[in-house]
Amino acid sequence: MVILRKPRARKSGAGLIICGVQHTGSQDGNNGWALRQVTASSPLQAATLNTAYFDEHPLFQFPDWTDASGNVFCEIPIAYWWRGNLPDTTDGTTPRWTMLMSTQPGTVTISGTECEFTAAPGAFKRAGAWMDKFYFGKYRGCNVGNNKVGSKSGQTHWVQIAWTYFKNYCANNGANYHMITIHEWQEICARAVIEKSTFQLISEANRQNAALCKYRGIEEFAYHGTARTEFLDGIRIDATGKYEIWNEAGGNYENTGVTAPNRPSETLGYSQTLLSGDNFDFLFLGASLDASSTCCMPDFSGRISNSTSRICTAEFSGTYALGGAFNATFYLSSANTDVTAGTRLCKW
């Protein structure tokens, strides 16, 4: 058992810090599960973590980095995660879904449960080796010429290019440049959930206001602008509708044997529960669909009209509640274009 002092955000290089969120057992209106912030001691403790806490926390610092071509990225440092049920911080007994993030890997006993903290291989493991960070495009992808996607301020979002071409146009920037992946995107979203204590990271009312669609240096975050959809790599569904997920960053697609839920009508756009196990533990994909009154998070996750052999898009909408930061839709093929669909440039 690891003995923990009361966690306090410190500069990089400091000791173990564990913080996260726990489901209260209630709904937050139509925003999904009501969440409370927690810090890891034994037992788990409810906490109120303010902006100053996250301003000092080493895993919430995303400094800018600019490459030789003037593309601007945010550096995302490696984090270590555990998700599962822990006793409610209020009554000490009721099992509640809990998500914790640590500055260090390893197993920690929390409220009588051994919690093993590990990093997401889809985001931080490359060719069998762990990376301490990845570079995430600060801006939506733009056309910088020579069949290359850029990440630059004040540029028009590049849209209506097929997923396959966008993937190549990102890679054309050089070694380790690539299209944004679901692993990278949801890694960032998970940290925002802890800071904002909600799955509704950008409210429906704010998604068409670029000034309000920002997160720790990342611009156009879940933004409904010229592009309201971003193509994602790292996940797809096969000819039978089952999820295939990268085993590591830029690695091989592995069939999970899990079928993506199908939305038979526009009224069933909410995820009721999360898939778990293996790489699902680092992603936010719905196991089933339901109405907002029982949803886990207010975003659609799955396929439409029994779609098969499709790639993934995240569609952000200021019109439909289900089009928030955790939207993960499988309805376009790799050859399809869409007037609203763009992407984002990243780098390992």
Buried (B, 14 or more C-beta within 10 A) or exposed (E): EBEBEEBEBEEEEEEBBBBBBBBBBEBBEBBBBBBBBBBBBBEBBEBEBEEEBBEBBBBBBBEEBEBEEEBBBBBBBBBBBBBBEBBBBEEEEEEBBBBBBBBEBEEBBBBEBEBEBBBBBBBBBBEEEEBEBBBBBBBBBBBBEEEBBBBBEEBEBBBEBBBBBBBBBBBEBEEBBBBBBBBBBBBBBBBBBBBBBBBBBBBBEBBBEBEEBBBBBBBBBBBBBBBBBBBBBBBBBBEEBBBBBBEBBBBEBBEBEBBBBBBEEEEBBBBBEBBEEBBBBBBBBBBBBBEBEBBBBBBBBBBBEEBBEBBBBBBBBBEBBBBBBBBBBBBBBBEBEBEBBBBBBBBB
